[in-house]
């Protein structure tokens, strides 16, 4: 399998190229050396024959009895790579080296080299071909020398390949470190951080990529800013006419004597209140999606949590539903020590309000809503009620998506909470059933420090 990492592709590619180059060079060198070594060995055979032949002639001529075979004994135990025999014109062996076998030396035909199945032989003659000498070397010796030679050329690969891989990997890693920094700069971006990516010293080959990424981020930033600006401005501009229409409708209800008109006016009042709440939610969503929701300094979250929950207890969820009458169901649990966090306080207040209002509206009205804040800034909101299907959990975090409930709402609560969690560098976890229960709905906000 080819690795997807550019670092490993370059490293393995260079190592493979070095290995192939080394192997090819070794084969060419071996072929050349084998030829040269063969010539050297042949030269040694020829020189040995030319040195032995005059000595053999003198030894044979000085003998009292002609035709006898004399064997030259070895002076000390050693491997004899060259052996020889001296024959007369009748083929009788007159002189031979220690261990030389006559069967290994075919009869003399002419001076020069000959090769048998087992030996390389050089022939020479003297005294008008009446004395001949044959010097032989086993082919096995030459093969063994060739094997040792190729082994000495190839064996360094066992050390060279891993060492080369390590060196090449280090060099490539050093060379592409700016690429890793560029990737890390993109990975660390939150969903709302669309500022240009700036990494000094990026390889020139990646300049078009960096430029294209920054252009894309700029276009996305402008598009999202236009969308958020339109949403926020539209919601803001709706507040005044909606408030005026609501005031006129409430005055009409107070002044009219016609019960039919008063009933219709109350329906209009309910619709206007829903429109006002929708515009408020849209403004919250625009703020949540506006970018990084982190403050410069850490602040204690406990006062904000208590303030929001107390406000909900006093004013209810803002919906014309039975849930308003159960706002006192909130059970708040906070540590005695300060809980410091760098999340924007307004964003945290919006997060708490939306999670608690959702729990009050959609949870079992006969059971409490548990709101707890941990020492590390983790916020947990749990309500009773039936288990929500797993397939619906991801859908509920999208804008204007609602579960199977009869409670009023625009389907923006969890979407706003999810956008705030992402903008603050944290994440939102939804569990159903709630942890340690067989029913219920649990939402946990994990802060940036815990997520990282």
N, C-alpha and C positions, 0 to 999 in steps of 0.2 A: 504494500500500500504506500503510495506517495504521500509524504507528510504535507499538510496544508501550510505549515509555518514556512515563511520565506527564509527565516534564519536557517532552519534545518535543510531546506531545499538547496540553498547555496552551499552550506557546509558539506552535505552529502554529495552534491554535484562536483565540488572541487576535489573532495577526497576520491571520488570515483574516477575523475579525470587523472589525478595524480597516480592512482593505482594502475589504471590502464596504461598510462605513459610509462610508468616504471616497469610494468610487465612487458610492454612492447620493447622498451630499451633492453631489458634483460634478455629477451629472446634474440634480438639482433646481436647483442654482445656475445651471447652464448654461441650463436651460429658462427660468428667471426672467430671467437676464441677456439672453438672446436676445430675449425679449419687450421688455425695457426698452431694449435697444440699437436694436431696430427702431423703437420710438417716438422715440428720440433722432434716428435717421437720417431718419425721416419729418418730424420737426420741423425738421431742418436743410434738407430739401428745400423745405418750405413757406416757411421764413424766407428762403431764397435766392431763391425765386420772387417773394416779396413785395418784396424789396429790388431785384431786377433789373427788375421790371416798370415802376416809375416812371421809372427811368433810361432804359429802352428807349423809353418813350413820348416823353420829351424828345428823345432822339437821333433818333428817326424823324421827329418833327414839324419838327426843325430842318434836315432834309435839303432840298436844292434839287430833287433828283429822287426821286420816290416809286416804291416797288416794287422797288428794288434790294436785293440781299442783301449785308449787310456781315458779315464774319467778324472776331471779336475775337481778335487774336493773343495767344499766351502770352507773358508777360514773361520767364520763364526756364524752362528744361527741368525739368519735374516731372510726377509722375503726377496726372492729372486724374480725380478720382473723381466729380465732378459736371459735367454738361454741360447746355446749354439751347439752345432755339430760340424765337424770337419770330415769330409769323405774323400776317398780317392776316385779315380775314374771308373772303377768297378762298382762303386756304390757302397764300399765298405766304410763303416764309421771308424775313423782313426782317433778322433779326439772329440770329447763332448763335455759340456759343463755339468755341474752337479744338478741332478734332477731332470736333465734333458732326456726326452723320450724320442726315439728315432721315428716313431709313427707320426709325431707332430710335424715332421719335416719331410715334405714330399721331395722326390728326387730332383736334382739340379737340372734345369733346362737352359736357362740363360741368366746372366747377371741382371739384377733389378729386384723390384718389389713384387710380392705375391700375397694374396689374402686367402686364408682358408676359413672354415667355419669357426675356428677357435683362436687363430693366431694371425698376426701380421708379420711377414717374413721378408728378410732381405738376403739375396744371394750374391756371392762374388766368387771369383776363381783366380788361380795362380798356376804358374808352370804349365801354360798352354792347356788349361782346364783339366789338368791331372789331379789337382787338389781344389776342392770347393768348400766354401764355408756358408752356412745358413744361420743367421741370427734371428730369433723369433721373440715376439712380445705378445702375451695373451691379450685378446680383444677385451676380455673382462676387465683388465687393468685400465684400459682406455675408457670403457664405459663407467667404471667407478670414479675415475678422475672427472669425467663429464658430469656425473651426478653430483659430485661434491662441488663442482663449479657452479652448476645451476642452483644448487641449494644455497651456496653463499651469496648468490645474486637475489634469490627470492626470499630467503629467510628474514632479511631486514624489514620486509613488508609487515611482518607480525608486530613490529615495534613502530614502524613508520606510519601505518594506517591509523591506529588509535591516536598516536601523537599528532599526526597531521590533522585528524578530525578535531582534536582538542584545540590546536592552534588556530585552525581555520574558523572553528566556532567562536573562539574568543575574538578573533579579528573581525569577523562578520558582526558579532554581537556589539562590539565597540563601534563598528561603522554604522549600524542601524539603530543605535540607541536613541537618536533623534526621532526615528520612526516610532519607537516605543513611547517616547514622550508625547508625540502627536496623538497616538492612539489613546494614551492615558488621559490626555487633556479632553478628548472627546468623550471617553467613558465616564469621567467624573462629572460631566455636565448633567444637570437635572433637566427635567422636561421643560422648564421655563427659562433656562439659561441659554440664550441664543446669541451671546456675544461672540465676536470673531475669535477663532482659535489662533493663538500666537505662540509659536515655538521657534526659537532661534536656532539657526544652523541646520535646518531640515535639508536633506540632499536635494540638489537641483532637479533630479528626476521627479520628485514629489511636489515641486512648486505648483504645477497645474492642479494636482489633487487638493492641496491646501487652499489654493485660490477658489477652486470650484466649491469646496465645502463651505468656505466663508461666504461666498456669494449665495449659496443655498440657505445658510443660516440667516443672512440678511433678508432674503426674500421671505423666509418663514416668519422672521420677526416682524416685518412690516405687515404681512398678511394677518398674523395673530393680533398685532396691536390694533389694526383696523377693525378686526372682528370684536375684540374686547371693548374698544372705544365705542363702537356702535351699540353693543349690548349695554354697557354702562350708561351711555348718554341716553339711550332710549328708555331704560328703566328710570333714570333720574328725571327725564322730561315728563314721564308718565305720572310721577308722584304728585305734582301740583294739580293737574286737571282731575286726576282721580280723587285726590283729597277734596277738591272743590265740589266735585259731583257727589261724593259721599256726604259732605256736609249738607248740600241742598236736599239730598234724598232723606237724610235724617230729619231735617227741618220739615220736609213734606209729611213724613210719618207723624211728627208731633202736631202738625196743624190740621191735617185732613180729618174729616169726620166720616168719610166714606170708608167702610171696612174693606171693601174690595180694592179700592185704590191703595189703602194702607198695606194690605197683603202683598200687592204687586210691588209697592215701594220697598217692602222688606226684602223681597227677592232681589231687587236691584241693589239694595244695600249689601246683601251677602255676596253678590257677584263683584261689586266694587271692592269689597274687602279682599276677596280672593285675588283680584287684579293687583291690589296694592301689595299683598304678600308675594305675588309672583314677581312683581318689579323689584321688591326687596331681595328676593332670592337670586334674581338675575344679576343684581349689583354685587351680591356676595360671590357668585360664580365668577364674574368678571375679575373681582379682586383676587380670588383664589387662583385663577389661571394667569394672573398678571406677572408672574416671575417668582424668584426666590423669596420666600416669606420668612427670612431669617433676620433677626436684629443684630446690631453690632455688639451688644452686651447681653449677658444672661440676666434673666429676671425670674423672680419667684412666681410660679404658676398658680399657687394655691388661692391668692386673693381673686384672681380672674375667674377661676373655677367656682368659687363660692358665690361671687357676684352674679354670674350667669345663672347658676342653679337657683339662687334666691329670687332672681327676677322672673324666672320661669314659674316658680312656685306662686308668686304674686299675680302675675299676668296670664298664666296659662301658656298654652302652645300657640295662641293666636288664631286657632281654628274654632269654628263653631261646631264643636263635636263634644261628645261625652268625655273625651280625654282631657279637656280643659278642667273639668271638675276633679280630675285625679292627679293634678300636678303635684299635690303633696305626697305622692307615691315615691318621690325621689329619695334614695338612700345614698348619702354622700360619705365617702371614706377617703381621708387624706392623711398623709404622714404628719407628725408633729414638727419635723424639721423642714426648712425651705426646700422646695423642689425647683432647682435652677435650670433654665432652658433658654436657648437663643431663638426660639420660634417667635415670630411677630405676635404681640399680645392681641391685637385686633383679630388676626387670623386664628389664634387659639380660641378666642371667644366665639367666633363664628363656627369653628369646628365643634366646640362643646355644645353650642345651642342647637346645631343641626342634628348631632347624634342623640342628644337628650330628647329633643322634640320628636324625632323619628321613633325613639323607644316608647315615648308616652302615647303617640298616636297609633302605632301599629302593634304595640305589645298588649298582653292580657291586662285589662283595666283592673282586675282584682289582685294583681301581683305587683310588687314594687319594682322600680327601675334602679338598678345598682350602678352607681357612678363611683369609680375608684381611681385614684392617682397614685402611682408608685414613686419610689425615691428617685428612679432614673428618668422620670418624666413620661412613663408609659400611662396612657389613659385607657380605661376599660369601661364600656357601657354595656350593660346586660339587661334584657327585658324578657319576661315570660311570653309564652305563646307557642303556636305550632312550629314545627321544623320546616324550614324553607328548603326547597329542592336545590341540590348542588348545581344543577344546570342554570338556576336563576340567580345565583350569587354574583357572578361576573356581570350579568345584565343589569343588576340593581345599581351598580356603580356608574352606569352611564346616565347622562342627562335625560330627564323626562321619562325614565323607566320606573314603573311601579309594580309592586308585587300584587298578589291576590288579596286585596284588602278593601274594605269599604270606607276607610278613613279618607278625609280630604287631603289634598296635597298635590304638588306639581311634579313630584318625582325628581327633585333636585337635591334633597338633603344629603344622600350618600355621595352623589357626584361632587358636591361642594366639598364634603369632608375628604374625599379621595384626592381632589385637586389641591387642597391645602396641605395634606400630608406629603404629597409628591413635591409641591413647591417648597416645603420646609426641609426637604431632604430625607423625610421619613417614609413610612408606608402604612397602609391601612390593612388590617387583617379582619376577615369576617368569618365567624364560626357559627354553624347551626347544625346540631344543637349546641348550646353554649358549653364551655369547658366544664366538665364535672356534672353535667346535667343530661337528661334525656330529651329535653325540649328547650325552647327559648332561642334567642338571637343575640349574638355577642359581636361587638365591634371593638377592636383594639387598635389604638394609634401607637405605633412604635416610633419614637423620635429618631433623629438623625444619628445621634451617638450610639444608640443600640443597633440601628440598621447597619452602620459602618463597621 
